[in-house]
Amino acid sequence: MSLFVTVNWILVGLTAFIILINLLKDRSLLVKPSVMTLLFFHIMCQWGAALEAARVEAVLPMPWVFVLLSHGFPLLGLLMSLLIGRRAARRVWARVVNKNEGDETGQMWSALILALSLLAFLLYYFSEVPFRSTGLYAIFTAPETAPMARDLSVKFLDNALLRYGHNMVMAALVPLLAVLLFQICRILLKSRKWGKLLAALVGLLLLFPVASISGARSYSATLVLVLLAAWLLQKGARISPMLPLAALVFVLVFPTLLTILREGRTLTLDRFWQYFKNNAYQRVLVIPMETGLMHTAYTQTYGTFGVRAVPRLAHLLGVESMDVRNFVAKVYSSNPKDTTTMNTAYVYAYYSYFGLLAFLPCLIGLWLLDLSLLLYQRLSTVILVPCIAAISIATHSFSVCEYTISLFSFGFLAILLVAWASDRMVGRLVGGSGVE
């Protein structure tokens, strides 16, 4: 084992130890978006960097830079994240674990507002995209056309409002509604209101095909994660050590089924297990790091992309922009299509754009995520847990795409906005809002 490989394993072990010790001492850290971002990065990128360290050393001209990006980012990020916003986090945490689940009226109104908003969007969406043209329909009827149907039903829509609206709704509104319905189901179960319970449960289950309407697998997996996060938050995050493993298994089941169906394969137990192993190891531990490795390899070989990698900035400076995600995918993958993209964690992406000059701004961007705590303190208990659960899981996107894309397209800011707006509306309807 080389020095490079040894250092990678030492640093990933050190990070795991710091995270574990601090979470065991103070679970209020779980409501801090910066900590959740680093937790996902640790799992999705840092472990991959250690597991594939020998290959990283062989591939990169300057492999120690990749150590800084993969291990220095979470370690230095934790250094500040564990210091700032602790008092605010503890206040929010106290409200989460002491939440009264009996506020059925407020939750019903919140769920109704979000459900009507979702229905309005779906009616608009299907007026432009017939159900038979969606990726979900293609998965079950013509699996070989599913990838193209997925792109045509969202990515290549001429209607920009619908294109971006789809991502916002699926990443923000649907997770919030799912948690509210889940909480309502728990209340109705305790009060033995079987008719209402059945209606709420059906509504919750329907959100899974709705979230997968384009044929994308990630939104359904996200829903499961958000529901698990909400449940764990209200339990005070006191869990069995085996629960995270069971959660991972459950989260990957539905996307695995969609993958098999989309490829037109016959569903058998053996095939399901092979695909599941690929999802579990490759998608969670290897691919997020590997995309960063490819961006880094190109940069160290040919130089940074510069401002042309940021379309709005390039336009402002009169420079021709380029789609770096598509370019890198064409260079390093066997897929030459114009539709292919290779997203990567924002710390890797911005290194490929601006070099190590981007490292400190990446850390600052991480710490700024904790400004969400200011809004958490102003939300009522009706929407607080749904918002925190949705935001906590949304932070995983910072490990798979650029910072601004995570903020806007993957719902981070949209979750905060929708939670705040619905909270204000419910407050006016039922008489009172804000912190309870």
Backbone hydrogen bonds, N-H to C=O, Kabsch-Sander energy under -0.5 kcal/mol:
donor,donor_aa,acceptor,acceptor_aa,energy
6,T,2,S,-2.4
7,V,3,L,-2.7
8,N,4,F,-1.9
9,W,5,V,-2.0
10,I,6,T,-2.2
11,L,7,V,-2.6
12,V,8,N,-2.2
13,G,9,W,-2.0
14,L,10,I,-2.3
15,T,11,L,-2.3
16,A,12,V,-2.2
17,F,13,G,-2.3
18,I,14,L,-2.4
19,I,15,T,-2.5
20,L,16,A,-2.5
21,I,17,F,-2.6
22,N,18,I,-2.0
23,L,19,I,-2.3
24,L,20,L,-2.2
25,K,21,I,-1.7
26,D,22,N,-2.3
29,L,26,D,-1.4
30,L,27,R,-1.9
31,V,28,S,-1.7
32,K,29,L,-1.6
36,M,32,K,-2.0
37,T,33,P,-2.5
38,L,34,S,-2.0
39,L,35,V,-2.2
40,F,36,M,-2.3
41,F,37,T,-2.3
42,H,38,L,-2.6
43,I,39,L,-1.8
44,M,40,F,-3.3
45,C,41,F,-2.5
46,Q,41,F,-2.4
47,W,42,H,-1.7
49,A,45,C,-2.1
50,A,46,Q,-1.6
51,L,47,W,-2.9
52,E,48,G,-2.3
53,A,50,A,-1.3
56,V,52,E,-2.4
57,E,53,A,-2.6
58,A,54,A,-1.5
59,V,55,R,-2.2
60,L,56,V,-2.3
65,V,62,M,-1.3
66,F,62,M,-0.7
66,F,63,P,-0.5
67,V,63,P,-1.1
68,L,64,W,-1.7
69,L,65,V,-2.2
70,S,66,F,-2.8
71,H,67,V,-2.8
72,G,67,V,-1.6
73,F,68,L,-1.3
75,L,71,H,-1.9
76,L,72,G,-2.8
77,G,73,F,-2.2
78,L,74,P,-2.4
79,L,75,L,-1.5
80,M,76,L,-1.1
81,S,77,G,-2.5
82,L,78,L,-2.4
83,L,80,M,-1.8
84,I,80,M,-2.2
86,R,83,L,-0.6
89,A,85,G,-2.2
90,R,86,R,-2.2
91,R,87,R,-1.9
92,V,88,A,-2.2
93,W,89,A,-2.7
94,A,90,R,-2.1
95,R,91,R,-1.4
96,V,92,V,-2.0
97,V,93,W,-2.5
98,N,94,A,-1.2
99,K,96,V,-1.2
101,E,99,K,-0.7
103,D,100,N,-0.9
104,E,102,G,-2.7
107,Q,103,D,-1.8
108,M,104,E,-2.6
109,W,105,T,-2.4
110,S,106,G,-2.4
111,A,107,Q,-2.7
112,L,108,M,-2.5
113,I,109,W,-2.5
114,L,110,S,-2.3
115,A,111,A,-2.7
116,L,112,L,-2.5
117,S,113,I,-1.9
118,L,114,L,-2.5
119,L,115,A,-2.5
120,A,116,L,-2.4
121,F,117,S,-2.1
122,L,118,L,-2.6
123,L,119,L,-2.3
124,Y,120,A,-1.9
125,Y,121,F,-3.1
126,F,122,L,-3.0
127,S,123,L,-1.0
128,E,124,Y,-0.8
128,E,125,Y,-1.2
129,V,125,Y,-2.9
133,S,130,P,-2.3
134,T,131,F,-1.6
136,L,213,I,-1.9
138,A,134,T,-1.8
139,I,135,G,-1.8
140,F,136,L,-1.0
141,T,137,Y,-1.4
142,A,138,A,-2.3
145,T,142,A,-2.2
146,A,143,P,-1.3
149,A,145,T,-2.7
150,R,146,A,-2.7
151,D,147,P,-1.8
152,L,148,M,-2.8
153,S,149,A,-2.1
154,V,151,D,-0.9
155,K,150,R,-0.6
156,F,151,D,-2.8
157,L,154,V,-1.5
160,A,158,D,-1.0
163,R,159,N,-2.3
164,Y,160,A,-2.7
165,G,161,L,-2.0
166,H,162,L,-2.1
167,N,163,R,-1.1
168,M,164,Y,-2.2
169,V,165,G,-2.8
170,M,166,H,-2.6
171,A,167,N,-2.0
172,A,168,M,-2.0
173,L,168,M,-0.9
174,V,169,V,-2.6
176,L,172,A,-1.8
177,L,173,L,-2.5
178,A,174,V,-2.5
179,V,175,P,-2.1
180,L,176,L,-2.0
181,L,177,L,-2.6
182,F,178,A,-2.2
183,Q,179,V,-2.5
184,I,180,L,-2.4
185,C,181,L,-2.5
186,R,182,F,-1.7
187,I,183,Q,-2.0
188,L,184,I,-2.9
189,L,185,C,-2.2
190,K,186,R,-1.8
191,S,187,I,-1.9
192,R,188,L,-0.6
192,R,189,L,-0.6
193,K,188,L,-2.1
194,W,192,R,-1.3
197,L,193,K,-2.3
198,L,194,W,-2.3
199,A,195,G,-1.9
200,A,196,K,-2.6
201,L,197,L,-2.5
202,V,198,L,-2.5
203,G,199,A,-2.2
204,L,200,A,-2.2
205,L,201,L,-2.5
206,L,202,V,-2.2
207,L,203,G,-0.8
207,L,204,L,-0.8
208,F,205,L,-1.3
210,V,206,L,-1.8
211,A,207,L,-2.6
212,S,208,F,-1.2
213,I,210,V,-1.5
215,G,212,S,-1.8
221,A,217,R,-1.5
222,T,218,S,-2.4
223,L,219,Y,-2.0
224,V,220,S,-1.7
225,L,221,A,-2.1
226,V,222,T,-2.7
227,L,223,L,-2.3
228,L,224,V,-2.3
229,A,225,L,-2.6
230,A,226,V,-2.5
231,W,227,L,-2.2
232,L,228,L,-2.6
233,L,229,A,-2.5
234,Q,230,A,-2.0
235,K,231,W,-0.9
236,G,233,L,-1.6
237,A,232,L,-3.3
238,R,235,K,-0.8
239,I,237,A,-1.0
243,L,240,S,-1.7
246,A,242,M,-2.2
247,A,243,L,-2.9
248,L,244,P,-2.2
249,V,245,L,-2.1
250,F,246,A,-2.3
251,V,247,A,-2.7
252,L,248,L,-1.7
253,V,249,V,-0.8
253,V,250,F,-0.7
254,F,250,F,-0.7
256,T,252,L,-1.7
257,L,253,V,-2.2
258,L,254,F,-2.3
259,T,255,P,-2.1
260,I,256,T,-2.1
261,L,257,L,-2.4
262,R,258,L,-2.8
263,E,259,T,-1.6
264,G,261,L,-1.4
265,R,260,I,-2.1
268,T,266,T,-0.7
272,F,268,T,-2.7
273,W,269,L,-2.1
274,Q,270,D,-2.1
275,Y,271,R,-2.5
276,F,272,F,-2.6
277,K,273,W,-2.4
278,N,274,Q,-1.7
279,N,275,Y,-2.6
280,A,276,F,-2.9
281,Y,277,K,-2.5
282,Q,277,K,-0.5
282,Q,278,N,-1.2
283,R,278,N,-1.2
284,V,279,N,-0.8
285,L,281,Y,-2.1
286,V,281,Y,-1.0
286,V,282,Q,-1.0
287,I,282,Q,-3.6
289,M,44,M,-0.6
290,E,286,V,-2.8
291,T,287,I,-2.4
292,G,288,P,-1.0
293,L,289,M,-2.2
294,M,290,E,-2.0
295,H,291,T,-2.0
296,T,292,G,-2.5
297,A,293,L,-2.7
298,Y,294,M,-2.2
299,T,295,H,-2.0
300,Q,296,T,-2.6
301,T,297,A,-1.2
302,Y,298,Y,-3.2
303,G,298,Y,-0.6
303,G,299,T,-1.9
305,F,352,S,-2.5
306,G,353,Y,-2.4
308,R,305,F,-0.6
309,A,306,G,-1.8
310,V,307,V,-1.9
314,A,310,V,-2.9
315,H,311,P,-2.7
316,L,312,R,-2.0
317,L,313,L,-1.8
318,G,315,H,-0.9
319,V,314,A,-3.4
322,M,308,R,-2.4
324,V,322,M,-1.2
327,F,323,D,-2.4
328,V,324,V,-3.1
329,A,325,R,-1.4
330,K,326,N,-2.0
331,V,327,F,-1.9
332,Y,328,V,-2.5
333,S,329,A,-1.8
340,T,337,K,-0.9
345,A,399,S,-0.6
346,Y,398,F,-1.5
346,Y,401,C,-0.9
348,Y,345,A,-0.9
349,A,345,A,-2.5
350,Y,346,Y,-2.7
351,Y,347,V,-0.9
352,S,348,Y,-2.0
353,Y,349,A,-1.1
354,F,350,Y,-2.9
355,G,351,Y,-2.4
357,L,354,F,-0.9
358,A,355,G,-1.7
359,F,356,L,-1.5
362,C,358,A,-1.9
363,L,359,F,-1.7
364,I,360,L,-2.4
365,G,361,P,-2.6
366,L,362,C,-1.7
367,W,363,L,-2.2
368,L,364,I,-2.1
369,L,365,G,-0.7
369,L,366,L,-1.1
370,D,367,W,-1.3
371,L,368,L,-1.9
372,S,369,L,-1.8
373,L,370,D,-1.7
374,L,371,L,-1.5
375,L,371,L,-0.7
375,L,372,S,-0.6
376,Y,372,S,-2.4
377,Q,373,L,-1.8
378,R,375,L,-1.6
379,L,375,L,-0.9
379,L,376,Y,-0.9
383,I,380,S,-0.7
384,L,380,S,-1.2
385,V,381,T,-0.6
387,C,383,I,-2.3
388,I,384,L,-2.6
389,A,385,V,-2.9
390,A,386,P,-2.3
391,I,387,C,-2.7
392,S,388,I,-2.8
393,I,389,A,-1.8
394,A,390,A,-2.2
395,T,391,I,-1.4
396,H,393,I,-1.8
397,S,394,A,-1.8
398,F,395,T,-1.2
399,S,396,H,-1.7
400,V,397,S,-1.5
401,C,397,S,-1.5
406,S,402,E,-2.3
407,L,403,Y,-2.2
408,F,404,T,-2.4
409,S,405,I,-1.0
410,F,405,I,-2.1
411,G,408,F,-0.6
412,F,406,S,-1.7
413,L,407,L,-2.4
414,A,407,L,-0.6
415,I,411,G,-2.8
416,L,412,F,-1.3
417,L,413,L,-2.4
418,V,414,A,-3.0
419,A,415,I,-2.6
420,W,416,L,-2.3
421,A,417,L,-2.8
422,S,418,V,-2.7
423,D,419,A,-1.9
424,R,420,W,-2.1
425,M,421,A,-2.1
426,V,422,S,-2.6
427,G,423,D,-2.2
428,R,424,R,-1.8
429,L,425,M,-1.9
430,V,426,V,-2.8
431,G,427,G,-0.9
432,G,427,G,-1.8
